[in-house]
Amino acid sequence: MSTTQARFTTQLRTWVLIAGLTALLVAIGAVLGGKFIYIFVVFAVLMNVFGYWFSDKIALAASRAKPVSEQGAPQLYRILRELTARADLPMPRVFSIPSDQPNAFATGRNAKHAAVAVTEGLMKYLPEDQIRGVLAHELSHVKNHDILVTTIAAMIAAAISTVANILQFSFLFGGFSSDDDESPLAFIGALATIILAPIAAMLLQLAVSRQREFLADATGARLLGTGSPTRSRRSRKACRWRR
């Protein structure tokens, strides 16, 4: 399969999965009803919007990443300038993580606010071709707007989980009973929501994340000019297993 076909297929699968998440949320709302539940759904949405808007600051602070200058990492800047030029992306902010474990990640709500953070171990232990593969993959996440896509998926999944948690506490404290309804279908629907909805939401969210990884591999291959996602994927595996 060519990289163009891989990109199209993966994009299609991603939005089908997100549509499935949305349909699951709508179905839960249709079965349960009630304005009180939707207040908590809105709260879950707002939390994820906040996370999306400040995702770069949160991720960089959690990893203890520090800004690094071009004088401090000339090889890293050279590779990033070459890849961003090929991808038609602005130069991201560059950070270094004090860790010997080879790894890297990209964050930021869009290309203008993107940041790339690499560990000291990545630049120390991996050869340049593998470093290129890792950085091409991470820049592909920026180019493909993966922060936005995964935030949408997380937002819907969090809303579903919030509804399930509310219903669970309602059951525990006697706020919901099958005797209160004319039909037992509402009780069965609520019970199914508590047990199955969070699991389904988690699986769909994980599937979306996996599809974005495949797409980043395909896009990274185009940036590297290999015509195959193998090189980008192999570089990421080197990061995962190198000690």
N, C-alpha and C positions, 0 to 999 in steps of 0.2 A: 504494500500500500504506500502510495506517495505521501509526502508531508502535507500536501494540499488536501488530499482525501482524508488523511488522519485528522487534520484541523476541522474540516467540515463535519465529519462523523462525531468527533468529540464534542464540538459545540452543540450539535443537535441533541446528543445524549444528555449533556448538562442541562439544557433548558427543558427537556422532557422530565428529568428528575426534579427540577425545581417546580415544574407544573404539577408533578405528583405531590410534592410537599404542600403546595398551595391548595390542591384539591383535598388533601387530608385535613387541613385546617378548616376549610369551608365545610366539609362534611361533618366535622366535630361540632362546629357552630350550629349547623342545621339540626343535628340530633339533639343537642343540649339546649340551645337558646339561652336567653337570660342576658340582661345588660351588664350585670355585675362581672361576669366572666370576661367580657370584652374589655373592661377597664384594665385587667391584668394583662391581657394580650397587648394592649397599647403600651403598657409599661414595659413589657418584654421587647417590643419593637424599639422603643426609645432607648433602652439600654444598649441594644445592638447598634443603633445609629451613632450613639456616643462612642462605642468601641470602634466603629468604622472610621469616624472622624479623627480619633486620636490613636489609631492603631499603631502608627509609626513610633510615637512617643512611648506607648506602653511596651511594645516589643523591644525597643532599644534599651529602655531602662531595665526591663526584666533580664536582659542578657548582659548587662553591664558594659554595653558597647560605648566606645569613645570615638569622637571624630578623629580622622587621620588625614594628614595633608599629603599633597603629591610628593613633597620632598621626603616624607616618611615612608611612602609606599609607591615608588615610581612604577614598578612592574604592574601592580594592581590598577593604578590609574591608566596605564597604557592599554591594558587589556579592556578595561571598561570603556575607554574612549572609542576604541575600535569597534566593540560590539554595539554600543549605543548608536554609533554612526550607521552601522548596518541596519539596526532596528528602527532608525529614525526616531530615537528617543532623546530627550534632554539628559545631560549628565546628572546622575543621581548623587545625593550626598553619600559619602563613603565613611564607613565606621570600621573599627577594629575591635574584636572581642578577645579578651585575655584568656584564651583556652588553647590547649595543645590538641584538642579533638578537631580534626579537619571538618569544617562545616561552614555554611553560609546561608543567609536568607535575605530576601527583599521584602520591603514593607512600604506603606504609604498609600493614601487613598486614591491617588492618580499619578500619572507620570511626572507632573510638575512637583509633586511632594514626595517622590520616591526616595528611598534610602536603601543602600546595599551594605550589609554588615558581613564581614568575613572573620573567621578565627585566625589567630596567629599560626595555629597548626596547619591550616589550609595552605598558606603561603610557604610554610616551612617544609612540609612533607610531600606535597603533591607536585608532579612535574607540570610545566606550563600548559601542556595540551589538556590535562585534566582540570586545571584551574579554569581554563577557557570554557570547558564543558559545563562546569558547575555554574559559572557566572552567566553563561548563555541561558541556562535553565532558569536562573533566578530573575534575570532581566525579562525573560518571556512571561513570567507571572505579572510583571508590571505592564508589559505590552498588551497582554490579554485581559487586563482589568480583573485579575483574579481576586483581589481584595474585595472588590465590589460584589462579585458573584458569590464568593464564599460567605460574605456578610449577609446577603439576601437569604441564602440557605440556612445560615445559623439563626437569623432572625425568625424565620418561619418555624424552624425546629424548636427554638426557645419558647415561642408562643404556644406551640402544641404541648410542650413539657409543662409550661406554666398552668395551662388549663387542667392537665392531668393531676398536677400537684394540688390545685385548688379542690378538685373533686375528691382526691384522696383524703384531704383534711376534712372535707365535708362529710364523708362517710365515717371517719373516725369520731367526729364530734356530733354525729346524729343530724347533720344538716340536710341530708338527702336520704330518702327512704322510698322504697317501692310502693309503700302504702299511700304516699302523697300523690301518686299519679294515677290517672285513670287506666293507663296501659302499662304493663311491665316492660314494654320496649324501651322506654326512657331509662329505666333502671339498668337494663342489659346494655344499652348503648353507653351509659356512663361507666359501667364496670369494664367494658371492652376498651373504652378510652383510657382508663387508668392503667390497664395492663399492656395493651398493644400499641397505643398511639406513640408513647415515647420511644419504644423499640423501633417502630416503623420510621419515625422521624430521624432517629439516630442513623439507621441504615441508609436512608436516602441522603442524609447529609454527608456521610462517609463516601457514598457513591459519587456525589458531586465533587468532593475533594479529590477522589481518585481520577475522575475524568479531567479535572484541571491539571493534575500532574501529567497525565498522558499528553494533554495539549501543550503544556510547557516543554515536554520532551520533543514534540514535533516542531514547535516554533524554535526551540534551541538548535535543533538540527539544521533548520534553514539559516539561522544566524551563523552557524559554523560552516555552512556550505557542504555538509556531509551527505545530505539527501536522505539520511536515515536517523531516527531518534536514538540509535544504539549508542552513539558516542556520548551524548549528553547523559543518557541513563547510566552508562558505565561509570562516568565520572561521579555521579551522585552516589553510586554504590561504593566507590572508593572512599568517599567521605564517610559513608555509613559504617564501613568495616575497618578502615585504617585505624590503628591504635598507636 
